[in-house]
Amino acid sequence: MLLAAGLSFLVAAVLLLVLQLAGVDRIGFLGLLLVLIAAAVAGGYATRAVAGRLPPVGRRPRG
């Protein structure tokens, strides 16, 4: 869950940085909402791609 939130936050920051570099000075409430939704969707996809490769939470290896 925290991985998805962290990746979504990172994607949102990158999207806002790209908008700033593209010369967008101000975005309205709807623009910010669209950026946050796009970041949440992209963060969810990235989490599903990465989470399958991570070890299960709370289980320590035997030995």
OpenMM code with the backbone's topology and positions (N, CA, C; nanometers):
from openmm import Vec3, app, unit

residues = "MET LEU LEU ALA ALA GLY LEU SER PHE LEU VAL ALA ALA VAL LEU LEU LEU VAL LEU GLN LEU ALA GLY VAL ASP ARG ILE GLY PHE LEU GLY LEU LEU LEU VAL LEU ILE ALA ALA ALA VAL ALA GLY GLY TYR ALA THR ARG ALA VAL ALA GLY ARG LEU PRO PRO VAL GLY ARG ARG PRO ARG GLY".split()
positions = [
    Vec3(0.0821, -0.1198, 0.0000),
    Vec3(0.0000, 0.0000, 0.0000),
    Vec3(0.0866, 0.1263, 0.0000),
    Vec3(0.1910, 0.1253, 0.0820),
    Vec3(0.2790, 0.2421, 0.0856),
    Vec3(0.3594, 0.2551, -0.0431),
    Vec3(0.3896, 0.1415, -0.1055),
    Vec3(0.4607, 0.1458, -0.2325),
    Vec3(0.3764, 0.2153, -0.3386),
    Vec3(0.2486, 0.1838, -0.3438),
    Vec3(0.1589, 0.2473, -0.4409),
    Vec3(0.1467, 0.3972, -0.4150),
    Vec3(0.1359, 0.4340, -0.2887),
    Vec3(0.1251, 0.5759, -0.2547),
    Vec3(0.2532, 0.6508, -0.2905),
    Vec3(0.3669, 0.5901, -0.2617),
    Vec3(0.4946, 0.6539, -0.2930),
    Vec3(0.5165, 0.6695, -0.4426),
    Vec3(0.4835, 0.5653, -0.5174),
    Vec3(0.4991, 0.5742, -0.6629),
    Vec3(0.4014, 0.6745, -0.7231),
    Vec3(0.2806, 0.6805, -0.6715),
    Vec3(0.1831, 0.7783, -0.7208),
    Vec3(0.2301, 0.9205, -0.6930),
    Vec3(0.2857, 0.9415, -0.5757),
    Vec3(0.3383, 1.0743, -0.5402),
    Vec3(0.4534, 1.1121, -0.6325),
    Vec3(0.5403, 1.0159, -0.6621),
    Vec3(0.6529, 1.0414, -0.7516),
    Vec3(0.6048, 1.0734, -0.8928),
    Vec3(0.5069, 1.0002, -0.9417),
    Vec3(0.4532, 1.0256, -1.0755),
    Vec3(0.3869, 1.1633, -1.0811),
    Vec3(0.3118, 1.1997, -0.9767),
    Vec3(0.2479, 1.3315, -0.9733),
    Vec3(0.3522, 1.4426, -0.9754),
    Vec3(0.4591, 1.4257, -0.8998),
    Vec3(0.5647, 1.5272, -0.8976),
    Vec3(0.6298, 1.5405, -1.0350),
    Vec3(0.6536, 1.4279, -1.1006),
    Vec3(0.7153, 1.4322, -1.2339),
    Vec3(0.6209, 1.4973, -1.3347),
    Vec3(0.4916, 1.4633, -1.3292),
    Vec3(0.3956, 1.5251, -1.4205),
    Vec3(0.3883, 1.6763, -1.4009),
    Vec3(0.3869, 1.7207, -1.2768),
    Vec3(0.3830, 1.8655, -1.2506),
    Vec3(0.5114, 1.9336, -1.2958),
    Vec3(0.6243, 1.8659, -1.2816),
    Vec3(0.7516, 1.9212, -1.3279),
    Vec3(0.7529, 1.9320, -1.4801),
    Vec3(0.7014, 1.8306, -1.5475),
    Vec3(0.6944, 1.8342, -1.6939),
    Vec3(0.6036, 1.9478, -1.7402),
    Vec3(0.4911, 1.9667, -1.6723),
    Vec3(0.4021, 2.0779, -1.7075),
    Vec3(0.4717, 2.2122, -1.6888),
    Vec3(0.5492, 2.2237, -1.5815),
    Vec3(0.6210, 2.3488, -1.5562),
    Vec3(0.7274, 2.3721, -1.6634),
    Vec3(0.7987, 2.2662, -1.7019),
    Vec3(0.9006, 2.2793, -1.8059),
    Vec3(0.8386, 2.3091, -1.9425),
    Vec3(0.7142, 2.2669, -1.9612),
    Vec3(0.6447, 2.2930, -2.0877),
    Vec3(0.5920, 2.4358, -2.0948),
    Vec3(0.6049, 2.5100, -1.9867),
    Vec3(0.5649, 2.6499, -1.9885),
    Vec3(0.4273, 2.6773, -1.9309),
    Vec3(0.3680, 2.5796, -1.8658),
    Vec3(0.2364, 2.6000, -1.8041),
    Vec3(0.2577, 2.6709, -1.6706),
    Vec3(0.2059, 2.7921, -1.6602),
    Vec3(0.2242, 2.8699, -1.5376),
    Vec3(0.1223, 2.8336, -1.4301),
    Vec3(-0.0025, 2.8148, -1.4716),
    Vec3(-0.1083, 2.7852, -1.3752),
    Vec3(-0.2004, 2.6784, -1.4320),
    Vec3(-0.2456, 2.5906, -1.3442),
    Vec3(-0.3490, 2.4959, -1.3833),
    Vec3(-0.4638, 2.5123, -1.2854),
    Vec3(-0.5816, 2.4878, -1.3325),
    Vec3(-0.6988, 2.5012, -1.2476),
    Vec3(-0.7199, 2.3769, -1.1631),
    Vec3(-0.8309, 2.3777, -1.0916),
    Vec3(-0.8658, 2.2656, -1.0054),
    Vec3(-0.8842, 2.1381, -1.0869),
    Vec3(-0.9481, 2.1499, -1.2027),
    Vec3(-0.9711, 2.0331, -1.2873),
    Vec3(-0.8392, 1.9778, -1.3408),
    Vec3(-0.7472, 2.0632, -1.3761),
    Vec3(-0.6157, 2.0190, -1.4228),
    Vec3(-0.5394, 1.9449, -1.3147),
    Vec3(-0.5432, 1.9965, -1.1931),
    Vec3(-0.4769, 1.9295, -1.0815),
    Vec3(-0.5430, 1.7954, -1.0533),
    Vec3(-0.6743, 1.7914, -1.0619),
    Vec3(-0.7468, 1.6664, -1.0404),
    Vec3(-0.7081, 1.5628, -1.1464),
    Vec3(-0.6960, 1.6049, -1.2709),
    Vec3(-0.6549, 1.5134, -1.3772),
    Vec3(-0.5122, 1.4628, -1.3575),
    Vec3(-0.4234, 1.5485, -1.3120),
    Vec3(-0.2854, 1.5068, -1.2840),
    Vec3(-0.2840, 1.4038, -1.1718),
    Vec3(-0.3618, 1.4265, -1.0668),
    Vec3(-0.3642, 1.3327, -0.9544),
    Vec3(-0.4249, 1.1986, -0.9937),
    Vec3(-0.5284, 1.1999, -1.0762),
    Vec3(-0.5893, 1.0743, -1.1213),
    Vec3(-0.4921, 0.9981, -1.2107),
    Vec3(-0.4269, 1.0680, -1.3018),
    Vec3(-0.3287, 1.0022, -1.3891),
    Vec3(-0.2134, 0.9447, -1.3067),
    Vec3(-0.1701, 1.0165, -1.2048),
    Vec3(-0.0621, 0.9677, -1.1192),
    Vec3(-0.1052, 0.8447, -1.0404),
    Vec3(-0.2274, 0.8431, -0.9917),
    Vec3(-0.2766, 0.7275, -0.9162),
    Vec3(-0.2854, 0.6041, -1.0050),
    Vec3(-0.3342, 0.6220, -1.1266),
    Vec3(-0.3447, 0.5085, -1.2198),
    Vec3(-0.2057, 0.4576, -1.2572),
    Vec3(-0.1156, 0.5473, -1.2907),
    Vec3(0.0206, 0.5070, -1.3285),
    Vec3(0.0933, 0.4433, -1.2098),
    Vec3(0.0744, 0.4967, -1.0905),
    Vec3(0.1360, 0.4380, -0.9714),
    Vec3(0.0813, 0.2993, -0.9423),
    Vec3(-0.0477, 0.2782, -0.9669),
    Vec3(-0.1068, 0.1460, -0.9477),
    Vec3(-0.0500, 0.0440, -1.0448),
    Vec3(-0.0370, 0.0830, -1.1710),
    Vec3(0.0219, -0.0078, -1.2693),
    Vec3(0.1677, -0.0395, -1.2355),
    Vec3(0.2432, 0.0618, -1.1946),
    Vec3(0.3841, 0.0405, -1.1593),
    Vec3(0.3966, -0.0497, -1.0370),
    Vec3(0.3073, -0.0339, -0.9412),
    Vec3(0.3109, -0.1171, -0.8214),
    Vec3(0.2816, -0.2623, -0.8559),
    Vec3(0.1845, -0.2854, -0.9423),
    Vec3(0.1539, -0.4232, -0.9831),
    Vec3(0.2713, -0.4857, -1.0573),
    Vec3(0.3440, -0.4051, -1.1320),
    Vec3(0.4593, -0.4578, -1.2059),
    Vec3(0.5748, -0.4914, -1.1120),
    Vec3(0.5931, -0.4108, -1.0078),
    Vec3(0.7063, -0.4293, -0.9167),
    Vec3(0.6725, -0.5258, -0.8039),
    Vec3(0.5504, -0.5244, -0.7550),
    Vec3(0.5140, -0.6003, -0.6356),
    Vec3(0.5258, -0.7511, -0.6553),
    Vec3(0.5109, -0.7999, -0.7759),
    Vec3(0.5241, -0.9428, -0.8004),
    Vec3(0.6652, -0.9936, -0.7794),
    Vec3(0.7612, -0.9049, -0.7845),
    Vec3(0.9016, -0.9433, -0.7689),
    Vec3(0.9523, -0.9270, -0.6261),
    Vec3(0.8718, -0.8665, -0.5395),
    Vec3(0.9135, -0.8442, -0.4018),
    Vec3(0.8777, -0.9645, -0.3152),
    Vec3(0.9558, -0.9893, -0.2091),
    Vec3(0.9210, -1.1001, -0.1193),
    Vec3(0.7949, -1.0672, -0.0398),
    Vec3(0.7228, -1.1694, 0.0083),
    Vec3(0.6025, -1.1443, 0.0877),
    Vec3(0.6338, -1.0667, 0.2153),
    Vec3(0.5393, -0.9845, 0.2587),
    Vec3(0.5592, -0.9028, 0.3767),
    Vec3(0.5392, -0.9871, 0.5015),
    Vec3(0.6251, -0.9700, 0.6008),
    Vec3(0.6083, -1.0342, 0.7302),
    Vec3(0.6640, -1.1754, 0.7407),
    Vec3(0.7174, -1.2267, 0.6341),
    Vec3(0.7751, -1.3613, 0.6393),
    Vec3(0.9254, -1.3518, 0.6275),
    Vec3(0.9912, -1.4081, 0.7257),
    Vec3(1.1364, -1.4074, 0.7232),
    Vec3(1.1856, -1.5411, 0.6688),
    Vec3(1.2955, -1.5378, 0.5996),
    Vec3(1.3465, -1.6641, 0.5450),
    Vec3(1.3903, -1.7585, 0.6565),
    Vec3(1.3671, -1.8858, 0.6362),
    Vec3(1.4099, -1.9858, 0.7328),
    Vec3(1.5613, -2.0055, 0.7245),
    Vec3(1.6156, -2.0409, 0.8399),
    Vec3(1.7583, -2.0717, 0.8350),
    Vec3(1.8366, -2.0132, 0.9399),
] * unit.nanometer
topology = app.Topology()
chain = topology.addChain("A")
for resn in residues:
    res = topology.addResidue(resn, chain)
    for name in ("N", "CA", "C"):
        topology.addAtom(name, app.Element.getBySymbol(name[0]), res)
